[in-house]
Amino acid sequence: MIQYDKFTLDNGLRVLVHEDKSTPMAVLNVLYDVGAKDESFDKTGFAHLFEHLMFGGSKNIPSYDEPLQVAGGENNAFTTNDLTNYYCQLPAENIETAFWLESDRMLSLAFSKKSLEVQRKVVCEEFKEHYITKPYGDVWHKMRELAYTTHPYRWMTIGASLKHVEDATLEDVKAFFYKHYTPSNAILVVAGNIETAQMKVLAEKWFGSIPAGEKYNRQLPVEPKQNASRFLEVKSNVPLDALYKCWHMPARMDDRYYASELISDILGGGGSSRLFQSLVKEKQLFSNIDCYHFGSTDAGLMTIEGKIVKGVNIKDAENALMEEIKKLVENGISTTELEKVKNKAESALAFEDMSLMNRASNIAMYENLGEAELINTELSKYQAVTADELLQQARIIFDDNNCNTMHYLSNN
């Protein structure tokens, strides 16, 4: 059971404190409820650009990293389609340094043309290196555009187009910051060898005077139900043919999410999974195959992807894959197989919570979903899934009309 206290400052900043006296360290985690889905379709990549800009100096602190390193700390950040998360870990006695640094970033960035140019260059290089020149790098650009027609999940976190980041002005950047990076749109989690009473004092001292800003009211278009299968063939300079198949699945807070997650583990969760055993080991049609999803807040995608063994026809490999799907939707799973994936889910949750850093970010992410207590109760939701519910969910997801297929072919 992970204990935590929660309070809210007058400016709307939610603060959660998790005391752990078994460590000399402390973690300060700031989650902003803004991701790539909150961007305008003609100005994408901004949430990710901000992940970089937030390290380029704030109103009163020219360098974020130096004071943190002096205090014995380390930091990082990540952006998804749903959120942006910043975290730092340092000796607990120096926790106030983290409050000082993070509050100044929330108050206001330095917003210099130089900082924008430096970070723009970094992001553009990242875009080129990982998504343009890398083999299979554009897969998710193409797959998201194929699978989504309406919801802003149709572009990646890095952005839909390199041009959007290249054309971003200082005014664009400022407007995005003041819309999303506000106390009322943020969650602060402090964890480690600290006291809640002291953290209340520090939160009030460093964050209490920051203007609340206007609460961002998210109104995203809902993706309509897919009524026909979609197909895309791509030819590129890659070493092996690859198969990608995606089906729409329930949102993160939908009760059916847990059955969906267990389905992905049964089919493609490692070497003992059905797809690996049948298609890699026995039939040797794929060199590797995975089934996964992104844990998206809104309705997401169940994905199966695999590289085809050289010389094997991609259609033969795809037919064999669909035979395995057919077995699942016709015959369901045994109690033993269900228990095995539930035990795996339990181990994964327990392992994740061993790290103080993970506990802090998980508390923030669950709070952002609307229910911090999920950190303690989510396992029971996996355990409650029955074989019948899993079968029913598999039949809904693996409907032919809900399928998006991409053949990514080698032109070598």
C-alpha positions in Angstrom: 0.0 0.0 0.0 1.5 3.3 -1.1 0.6 6.1 1.4 0.3 9.7 0.3 -1.2 13.0 1.4 -2.9 15.4 -0.9 -3.7 19.1 -0.8 -4.5 21.9 -3.3 -3.0 25.5 -3.3 -5.3 28.5 -3.8 -4.0 28.8 -7.4 -5.2 25.3 -8.2 -1.9 23.4 -8.0 -2.6 19.9 -6.8 0.2 18.6 -4.5 0.7 15.0 -3.4 3.3 14.0 -0.8 4.6 10.4 -0.4 6.9 9.9 2.6 9.5 7.1 2.4 12.0 7.1 5.3 13.9 4.1 3.9 15.9 6.3 1.5 18.1 9.4 1.8 16.8 10.7 -1.5 13.8 12.8 -2.6 12.0 13.2 -5.9 10.1 16.2 -7.1 7.8 15.5 -10.1 5.8 18.1 -12.0 3.2 16.8 -14.4 1.6 19.2 -16.8 -1.8 18.1 -18.3 -0.7 18.9 -21.9 0.4 16.6 -24.6 0.6 16.5 -28.4 -3.2 16.0 -28.5 -3.6 19.6 -27.3 -1.9 21.1 -30.2 -3.5 22.8 -33.2 -3.3 20.6 -36.4 -1.2 23.2 -38.2 1.2 23.8 -35.2 2.2 20.4 -34.0 5.3 19.3 -32.1 4.9 22.2 -29.5 4.5 20.0 -26.4 7.7 18.2 -27.2 9.5 21.4 -28.1 8.6 22.7 -24.7 10.1 19.6 -23.0 13.4 21.0 -24.4 12.6 24.7 -23.9 12.0 24.2 -20.2 15.7 23.4 -19.7 16.8 26.6 -21.6 16.5 29.0 -18.6 13.6 30.5 -16.7 12.7 34.0 -15.5 15.3 34.2 -12.6 17.5 31.2 -13.3 19.6 31.2 -16.4 20.6 27.5 -16.2 18.4 24.8 -14.7 21.0 22.0 -14.6 23.9 23.8 -12.8 22.2 24.5 -9.4 20.7 21.0 -9.5 24.0 19.3 -10.1 25.6 21.4 -7.3 22.8 20.0 -5.0 23.7 16.5 -6.1 20.6 16.0 -8.3 19.7 14.6 -11.7 16.7 15.3 -13.8 14.9 14.4 -17.0 11.5 14.8 -18.7 9.3 13.1 -21.2 6.3 14.1 -23.4 3.5 11.9 -24.7 0.4 12.6 -26.7 -1.4 13.0 -23.4 1.0 14.7 -20.9 4.4 16.3 -20.2 6.3 15.1 -17.1 9.4 16.7 -15.5 11.2 15.0 -12.6 14.4 15.4 -10.6 16.0 13.4 -7.8 18.4 14.7 -5.2 19.4 14.2 -1.6 16.4 14.9 0.6 18.1 17.6 2.6 18.4 19.6 -0.7 14.8 19.3 -1.8 14.2 23.0 -1.6 16.5 23.5 -4.5 14.1 21.4 -6.6 11.2 23.6 -5.4 13.0 26.8 -6.4 14.0 25.5 -9.8 10.6 24.0 -10.8 8.6 27.0 -9.5 10.6 29.4 -11.5 10.0 27.4 -14.6 6.3 27.4 -13.9 6.3 31.1 -13.2 7.8 31.9 -16.6 10.5 30.8 -19.0 13.2 33.2 -20.2 11.7 33.2 -23.7 14.8 34.3 -25.6 15.1 34.0 -29.4 18.5 32.3 -28.8 17.0 29.6 -26.5 14.2 29.0 -29.1 16.8 28.6 -31.9 19.0 26.3 -29.9 16.1 24.0 -28.9 14.5 24.2 -32.3 17.7 22.9 -33.8 17.9 20.1 -31.3 14.3 19.0 -32.0 14.7 19.2 -35.8 17.8 17.1 -35.6 16.0 14.5 -33.5 13.1 14.5 -36.0 15.5 13.9 -38.9 17.6 11.3 -37.1 14.7 9.2 -35.6 11.8 9.7 -38.0 13.2 10.5 -41.5 16.6 8.8 -42.0 16.1 5.9 -39.6 14.8 2.6 -41.2 11.1 2.2 -40.3 11.3 5.7 -38.7 8.1 7.0 -40.4 6.0 3.9 -39.5 4.0 5.7 -36.7 3.5 8.9 -38.7 1.8 6.8 -41.4 0.0 4.4 -39.1 -1.5 7.2 -37.0 -2.7 8.9 -40.1 -4.2 5.7 -41.3 -5.9 4.7 -38.0 -7.2 8.1 -36.9 -9.3 10.4 -39.1 -10.5 12.9 -36.4 -8.8 12.7 -33.0 -5.4 14.5 -32.6 -3.7 11.2 -31.9 -3.3 11.2 -35.6 0.0 12.9 -35.2 3.0 11.9 -33.2 4.5 13.7 -30.2 7.5 14.9 -32.3 4.9 16.6 -34.6 3.2 15.9 -37.8 5.7 17.9 -39.9 9.2 19.2 -39.4 8.0 22.4 -40.9 5.7 23.1 -37.9 8.7 23.2 -35.5 10.9 25.1 -38.0 8.2 27.8 -38.4 7.4 28.2 -34.7 7.7 31.9 -33.6 8.5 33.2 -30.1 4.8 34.5 -30.0 3.5 31.0 -30.8 5.7 29.5 -28.1 4.7 32.1 -25.4 1.0 31.6 -26.2 1.3 27.8 -25.8 3.2 28.2 -22.5 0.7 30.6 -20.8 -2.2 28.4 -22.0 -0.9 25.1 -20.6 2.0 25.6 -18.1 -0.1 27.0 -15.3 -0.6 25.8 -11.6 -4.3 24.9 -12.4 -3.1 22.6 -15.2 -0.3 20.9 -13.1 0.2 18.3 -10.5 3.2 18.4 -8.1 4.4 15.2 -6.4 7.1 15.1 -3.8 8.3 11.7 -2.6 11.1 10.4 -0.4 12.7 11.1 3.0 10.5 14.2 3.6 7.7 15.4 5.9 4.2 16.4 4.6 4.0 19.4 6.9 7.4 20.7 5.7 6.3 20.1 2.0 3.1 22.1 2.6 5.3 25.1 3.7 7.7 24.7 0.8 4.8 24.3 -1.8 3.1 27.5 -0.5 6.4 29.4 -0.3 7.6 28.6 -3.9 4.4 27.9 -5.9 1.7 29.7 -3.9 2.2 33.1 -5.5 2.3 31.9 -9.1 -0.9 33.2 -10.9 -3.4 30.4 -11.5 -3.9 31.2 -15.1 -7.0 30.3 -17.0 -8.0 26.6 -16.5 -7.5 24.9 -19.8 -10.8 23.3 -20.9 -10.0 20.4 -23.2 -12.6 19.8 -25.9 -11.1 17.3 -28.3 -13.0 15.8 -31.3 -14.0 12.2 -30.7 -12.7 9.6 -33.1 -15.8 8.0 -34.8 -16.2 4.2 -34.8 -14.3 2.7 -37.7 -16.6 0.9 -40.1 -14.3 -0.5 -42.7 -10.8 -2.0 -42.7 -8.0 0.3 -44.0 -4.8 -0.8 -45.8 -1.6 0.9 -46.7 1.5 -0.4 -48.6 4.8 1.3 -48.2 8.1 0.6 -50.0 11.3 1.8 -48.5 15.0 1.1 -48.1 14.7 -1.2 -45.1 16.4 -4.6 -44.5 13.2 -6.7 -44.0 9.5 -6.6 -44.8 7.4 -5.6 -41.8 3.8 -6.1 -40.9 1.8 -3.6 -38.7 -1.8 -4.1 -37.7 -3.8 -1.8 -35.3 -7.2 -2.0 -33.8 -9.0 0.7 -31.8 -9.3 -0.2 -28.1 -10.9 1.4 -25.0 -9.6 4.5 -23.3 -7.4 4.3 -20.1 -10.3 4.8 -17.6 -12.7 2.5 -19.3 -13.3 -0.7 -17.3 -12.7 -2.8 -20.5 -9.1 -1.4 -20.6 -7.9 -4.1 -18.2 -9.1 -7.0 -20.4 -7.5 -5.3 -23.4 -4.2 -5.1 -21.6 -4.3 -8.8 -20.7 -5.1 -9.6 -24.3 -1.9 -7.8 -25.5 0.1 -9.8 -23.0 -1.4 -13.2 -24.0 -0.7 -12.5 -27.7 2.6 -10.7 -27.6 4.1 -10.3 -24.1 7.5 -11.9 -24.5 8.9 -15.3 -25.4 6.1 -17.4 -23.9 3.3 -15.5 -25.7 1.1 -17.1 -28.3 2.4 -15.2 -31.3 6.1 -15.7 -30.5 5.7 -19.4 -29.8 3.6 -20.0 -32.9 5.0 -17.6 -35.5 8.6 -17.1 -34.5 9.5 -20.4 -32.9 7.4 -23.0 -34.6 6.5 -21.7 -38.0 9.5 -19.3 -38.3 7.6 -16.8 -40.4 8.6 -13.8 -38.3 12.0 -12.9 -36.9 10.3 -11.1 -34.0 6.7 -10.1 -33.2 5.1 -8.0 -30.5 1.6 -7.0 -29.4 1.3 -3.8 -27.3 -0.6 -0.6 -26.8 0.4 2.9 -25.6 -1.9 3.2 -22.5 -3.4 6.3 -24.1 -5.8 8.4 -22.0 -8.3 8.5 -24.8 -9.3 5.5 -26.9 -6.0 4.0 -28.2 -4.6 1.3 -30.5 -3.9 -2.3 -29.9 -0.9 -3.0 -32.1 0.8 -6.1 -33.5 4.0 -5.6 -35.4 6.6 -8.0 -36.7 9.5 -8.3 -39.0 9.1 -11.0 -41.7 11.8 -13.6 -42.2 13.6 -13.0 -45.5 12.1 -15.0 -48.3 8.7 -15.4 -46.6 5.7 -13.8 -48.4 4.2 -11.1 -46.2 0.6 -12.3 -47.0 1.4 -15.8 -45.8 2.8 -14.4 -42.6 -0.3 -12.2 -42.2 -2.6 -15.1 -42.8 -0.8 -17.1 -40.1 -1.1 -14.2 -37.7 -4.8 -13.9 -38.4 -5.2 -17.7 -37.7 -3.8 -17.0 -34.2 -6.3 -14.1 -33.7 -9.1 -16.4 -34.9 -8.1 -19.1 -32.3 -8.4 -16.4 -29.6 -11.8 -15.0 -30.6 -13.3 -18.4 -31.2 -11.9 -20.4 -28.3 -10.9 -17.8 -25.7 -8.3 -18.7 -23.1 -8.0 -21.2 -20.3 -8.0 -20.3 -16.6 -4.4 -21.3 -16.3 -3.3 -18.9 -19.2 -5.4 -16.1 -17.6 -3.8 -16.6 -14.2 -0.4 -16.5 -15.8 -0.9 -13.1 -17.4 -2.5 -11.8 -14.3 0.5 -12.8 -12.3 2.7 -11.1 -14.9 0.7 -7.9 -14.5 1.1 -8.1 -10.7 4.9 -8.6 -11.0 5.1 -5.6 -13.4 3.2 -3.3 -11.1 5.2 -4.4 -8.1 8.5 -4.0 -9.9 7.5 -0.6 -11.2 6.8 0.7 -7.7 10.2 -0.4 -6.3 11.8 2.8 -7.6 11.1 6.1 -5.8 11.2 7.9 -9.1 8.5 5.6 -10.6 6.3 5.9 -7.6 6.4 9.7 -7.8 5.6 9.8 -11.5 2.9 7.1 -11.2 1.1 9.0 -8.4 1.2 12.1 -10.7 -0.1 10.1 -13.7 -2.9 8.4 -11.8 -4.0 11.8 -10.2 -4.0 13.2 -13.8 -6.4 10.4 -14.8 -8.6 11.6 -11.9 -7.8 8.9 -9.4 -4.4 8.8 -7.6 -5.7 5.9 -5.5 -5.4 3.7 -8.6 -1.8 3.2 -7.6 -3.1 1.0 -4.8 -6.3 -0.4 -6.4 -5.4 -1.1 -10.1 -4.1 -4.6 -9.4 -7.6 -5.6 -8.2 -9.0 -4.4 -11.6 -6.7 -6.8 -13.4 -7.5 -9.7 -11.0 -11.3 -9.1 -11.5 -11.1 -9.8 -15.3 -12.8 -13.1 -16.2 -12.1 -15.4 -19.1 -15.5 -14.6 -20.5 -14.9 -10.8 -20.3 -11.6 -11.3 -22.1 -13.1 -13.3 -24.9 -15.9 -10.7 -25.3 -13.4 -7.9 -25.5 -11.2 -9.8 -28.0 -14.2 -10.2 -30.3 -15.0 -6.5 -30.1 -11.4 -5.4 -30.7 -10.5 -7.9 -33.5 -13.4 -7.0 -35.7 -12.3 -6.9 -39.3 -13.9 -3.4 -39.7 -11.8 -2.1 -36.8 -8.5 -3.1 -38.4 -5.8 -0.9 -39.9 -3.0 -2.8 -41.8 0.3 -1.6 -43.1 2.7 -3.7 -45.3 6.1 -2.0 -45.0 8.1 -3.6 -47.8 11.8 -3.7 -48.5 12.7 -2.5 -51.9 16.1 -4.1 -51.7 
